Amino acid sequence: MNEDRHMIHGDGVSAAVLAHGAELCSLKTAEGPELVWQAGPEWKRHAPLLFPIVGKLKGDQLRHRSASYPMTQHGFARDSRFAWEERGQTSCRLVLADNVETRARYPFAFRFAVTYALHGRDLEVTIEISNPGQEILQASAGGHPAFNWPLLPGEPKENYRLEFSRDEPAPIRRLKDGLLRAAPEPSPISIGPRAHRFASPPTGDPRSTFPGTASASSASGRSRAAHRSCASSLGVASQPPRISTASLPTSPA
């Protein structure tokens, strides 16, 4: 059994997950098209998970109880090796728990679990964050998947859209220079259509060969009872597999 990578299979769909970062690195249909960006020179990742922060902190420093800890952009989960908790034909589950190395950067006890499950042609990604410690766990979590765009040869880029299965009323906290803006903005999912088309880069834009990217979900919280979820899917005329996500912020064990 490959300890670095695991394959799961659904109804004409297969997915591959890495132990490094618990990262989805492949999602294919039986017809063969690869849906996930394959880590080219423009961006060397596929679909990293963001934890314990989304974005970055001022000076790349986390301050807690008068002490400072180094915390790089999007946290350390995407560069950490997860342990396999379950490995099956249609699903797998990986876990990252606090250890000496994480405590040097993030002084909290935590358990960060990720489950990938294929249901027919749908890939469901579930994030669970539990707090085994005695103090409130301050954390954010998110998904940063990148898709090949276009997915199908000859398919116009304008035909692609990102669909959300339900309205998301929570406001958006946009970034400026990697840091959160002071004022939140209304979520476009709560005030407009649930389908949003990807915009094509301007002619001559060097990003024109870069894949379309979308944050599948993010959540942050301090409350012991906080709960928030979001689901999304990538859709084209040929109806490829959908990716949905659910996230659970901090909840003590």
C-alpha positions as CSV (number, residue, x, y, z in Angstrom):
1,M,0.0,0.0,0.0
2,N,1.3,3.4,-1.0
3,E,1.8,5.5,2.1
4,D,2.1,8.7,0.2
5,R,-1.0,8.5,-2.0
6,H,-4.4,6.8,-2.0
7,M,-7.0,6.3,-4.8
8,I,-10.7,6.2,-4.4
9,H,-13.3,5.2,-7.0
10,G,-16.9,6.1,-7.6
11,D,-19.4,5.9,-10.5
12,G,-17.1,6.4,-13.4
13,V,-14.9,8.8,-11.3
14,S,-11.6,8.4,-9.5
15,A,-9.7,10.7,-7.2
16,A,-6.3,10.7,-5.7
17,V,-5.3,12.1,-2.3
18,L,-1.8,12.8,-0.9
19,A,-0.7,12.3,2.7
20,H,1.3,15.5,2.2
21,G,-1.2,18.2,3.1
22,A,-4.1,15.8,2.8
23,E,-4.3,17.3,-0.7
24,L,-6.5,16.2,-3.5
25,C,-4.2,15.8,-6.5
26,S,-6.4,14.2,-9.1
27,L,-10.0,13.9,-10.1
28,K,-10.8,12.1,-13.3
29,T,-13.8,10.8,-15.2
30,A,-13.9,7.4,-16.9
31,E,-13.5,9.2,-20.2
32,G,-10.1,10.4,-19.0
33,P,-10.0,14.2,-18.6
34,E,-8.1,15.4,-15.6
35,L,-10.1,18.0,-13.7
36,V,-7.6,19.1,-11.1
37,W,-4.6,21.4,-11.9
38,Q,-1.5,19.3,-12.1
39,A,1.0,21.6,-10.3
40,G,2.8,23.4,-13.1
41,P,5.4,26.1,-12.9
42,E,2.8,28.8,-12.6
43,W,1.6,27.2,-9.3
44,K,3.1,24.2,-7.7
45,R,0.0,23.0,-5.8
46,H,-3.3,21.2,-6.7
47,A,-5.9,21.9,-4.0
48,P,-4.2,22.8,-0.7
49,L,-6.1,22.9,2.6
50,L,-5.7,26.1,4.6
51,F,-5.3,25.8,8.4
52,P,-5.0,27.3,11.0
53,I,-5.3,30.6,9.1
54,V,-6.7,31.7,5.7
55,G,-4.6,34.5,4.3
56,K,-1.7,35.8,6.3
57,L,-0.9,37.6,9.6
58,K,0.9,40.9,10.0
59,G,4.6,40.3,9.8
60,D,3.9,36.5,9.5
61,Q,3.7,36.4,13.3
62,L,0.9,34.9,15.5
63,R,0.7,36.7,18.8
64,H,-0.8,34.9,21.8
65,R,-0.5,35.6,25.5
66,S,2.4,38.1,25.0
67,A,4.4,35.6,22.9
68,S,5.0,35.6,19.1
69,Y,5.0,32.5,16.9
70,P,6.0,32.3,13.2
71,M,3.0,31.7,11.0
72,T,3.4,31.7,7.2
73,Q,0.6,32.4,4.7
74,H,-2.4,30.0,4.9
75,G,-0.8,28.1,7.8
76,F,1.1,24.9,8.0
77,A,-1.4,22.2,7.2
78,R,-0.8,22.3,3.5
79,D,2.9,21.5,4.1
80,S,2.4,18.9,6.9
81,R,2.2,15.1,6.5
82,F,-1.2,13.8,7.7
83,A,-1.8,10.3,9.1
84,W,-4.2,7.9,7.3
85,E,-7.1,7.1,9.6
86,E,-9.2,5.3,7.1
87,R,-8.5,4.1,3.6
88,G,-11.3,2.5,1.6
89,Q,-12.5,1.9,-2.0
90,T,-14.7,5.0,-2.1
91,S,-13.4,7.2,0.7
92,C,-10.5,8.0,2.9
93,R,-9.8,10.0,6.0
94,L,-6.7,11.8,7.1
95,V,-5.8,13.5,10.4
96,L,-3.3,16.1,11.6
97,A,-2.9,16.6,15.4
98,D,-0.8,19.0,17.3
99,N,2.8,18.0,18.1
100,V,6.1,19.5,19.1
101,E,6.6,21.0,15.7
102,T,3.1,22.6,15.4
103,R,3.3,23.9,19.0
104,A,6.4,25.9,18.1
105,R,4.2,27.8,15.5
106,Y,0.7,27.5,16.9
107,P,0.4,27.1,20.7
108,F,-2.9,25.2,20.7
109,A,-4.0,21.6,21.0
110,F,-6.1,20.6,17.9
111,R,-7.3,17.8,15.7
112,F,-7.8,18.6,12.0
113,A,-9.5,15.8,10.1
114,V,-10.3,15.6,6.4
115,T,-12.5,13.1,4.7
116,Y,-12.8,12.5,0.9
117,A,-15.8,10.4,-0.2
118,L,-17.1,9.7,-3.7
119,H,-20.9,9.4,-3.9
120,G,-21.7,8.4,-7.5
121,R,-20.1,11.3,-9.5
122,D,-19.9,13.6,-6.6
123,L,-16.8,14.2,-4.5
124,E,-17.6,15.3,-0.9
125,V,-14.9,16.9,1.2
126,T,-15.5,17.2,4.9
127,I,-13.3,19.2,7.3
128,E,-13.6,18.7,11.0
129,I,-11.7,20.7,13.6
130,S,-11.9,19.6,17.2
131,N,-10.4,21.2,20.3
132,P,-9.0,18.7,22.9
133,G,-7.5,21.6,24.9
134,Q,-8.8,23.7,27.8
135,E,-8.7,27.1,26.1
136,I,-10.7,28.5,23.2
137,L,-9.1,27.4,19.9
138,Q,-8.8,30.3,17.5
139,A,-8.6,28.9,13.9
140,S,-9.7,29.4,10.3
141,A,-9.9,26.7,7.7
142,G,-10.5,26.7,4.0
143,G,-10.1,25.0,0.6
144,H,-8.0,26.3,-2.3
145,P,-8.7,24.0,-5.2
146,A,-7.5,24.7,-8.7
147,F,-9.1,23.2,-11.8
148,N,-7.9,22.8,-15.4
149,W,-9.6,25.5,-17.4
150,P,-11.0,24.6,-19.9
151,L,-11.6,21.1,-18.7
152,L,-12.6,19.8,-22.1
153,P,-10.8,20.4,-25.4
154,G,-12.6,23.1,-27.4
155,E,-14.9,24.1,-24.6
156,P,-15.1,27.9,-24.4
157,K,-13.9,29.2,-21.0
158,E,-17.0,31.4,-20.8
159,N,-19.2,28.2,-20.5
160,Y,-17.8,27.4,-17.0
161,R,-19.5,28.4,-13.8
162,L,-19.1,27.8,-10.1
163,E,-22.4,26.7,-8.5
164,F,-23.2,26.7,-4.8
165,S,-25.9,24.3,-3.5
166,R,-27.3,26.9,-1.1
167,D,-27.2,30.6,-0.3
168,E,-24.3,31.7,1.9
169,P,-25.5,34.7,4.0
170,A,-22.2,35.2,5.8
171,P,-20.3,38.4,4.7
172,I,-17.0,38.3,2.9
173,R,-13.8,39.5,4.5
174,R,-11.6,40.4,1.6
175,L,-7.8,40.7,1.7
176,K,-5.5,43.6,1.0
177,D,-1.8,42.9,0.8
178,G,-2.6,39.5,2.3
179,L,-4.3,41.0,5.4
180,L,-8.0,41.2,6.2
181,R,-9.8,44.5,5.3
182,A,-11.5,46.2,8.2
183,A,-15.0,46.2,6.7
184,P,-16.8,43.1,5.5
185,E,-18.8,43.0,2.2
186,P,-22.1,41.2,1.4
187,S,-21.7,37.8,0.0
188,P,-22.5,37.7,-3.8
189,I,-24.0,34.3,-3.1
190,S,-26.6,35.8,-0.8
191,I,-27.6,38.6,-3.1
192,G,-27.4,37.1,-6.6
193,P,-27.6,34.0,-8.7
194,R,-26.0,30.9,-7.3
195,A,-24.1,30.3,-10.6
196,H,-21.1,32.6,-11.2
197,R,-19.1,32.4,-14.4
198,F,-15.3,32.4,-14.4
199,A,-14.1,35.6,-16.2
200,S,-11.5,35.0,-19.0
201,P,-8.2,36.9,-18.5
202,P,-7.6,39.8,-20.8
203,T,-5.9,39.1,-24.1
204,G,-2.1,38.8,-23.6
205,D,-2.5,38.4,-19.8
206,P,0.2,35.9,-18.7
207,R,-2.4,34.2,-16.5
208,S,-4.3,33.0,-19.6
209,T,-2.5,29.7,-19.3
210,F,-3.2,29.5,-15.6
211,P,-6.1,27.3,-14.3
212,G,-9.3,28.8,-13.0
213,T,-9.1,28.7,-9.2
214,A,-11.9,28.9,-6.6
215,S,-12.0,28.7,-2.8
216,A,-14.4,25.9,-2.1
217,S,-15.1,26.8,1.4
218,S,-13.7,28.6,4.4
219,A,-14.7,28.9,8.0
220,S,-13.3,30.5,11.1
221,G,-14.5,30.6,14.7
222,R,-13.8,30.9,18.4
223,S,-17.1,29.8,19.8
224,R,-17.5,26.3,21.2
225,A,-20.9,26.1,19.4
226,A,-19.9,27.7,16.1
227,H,-21.0,25.9,13.0
228,R,-20.9,26.9,9.4
229,S,-20.9,25.0,6.1
230,C,-20.7,25.7,2.5
231,A,-21.0,23.6,-0.6
232,S,-19.8,24.3,-4.2
233,S,-19.5,22.5,-7.5
234,L,-17.8,23.1,-10.8
235,G,-20.2,22.7,-13.7
236,V,-19.9,22.5,-17.5
237,A,-22.2,21.4,-20.2
238,S,-20.9,17.8,-20.1
239,Q,-21.7,17.5,-16.4
240,P,-18.4,16.4,-14.9
241,P,-18.1,15.3,-11.3
242,R,-19.1,17.8,-8.6
243,I,-17.0,18.8,-5.7
244,S,-18.8,19.7,-2.5
245,T,-17.3,20.7,0.8
246,A,-18.5,21.1,4.4
247,S,-16.5,22.6,7.2
248,L,-16.8,22.6,10.9
249,P,-14.9,25.2,12.9
250,T,-13.7,24.9,16.4
251,S,-15.5,22.5,18.7
252,P,-14.0,21.1,21.9
253,A,-13.9,17.4,22.2
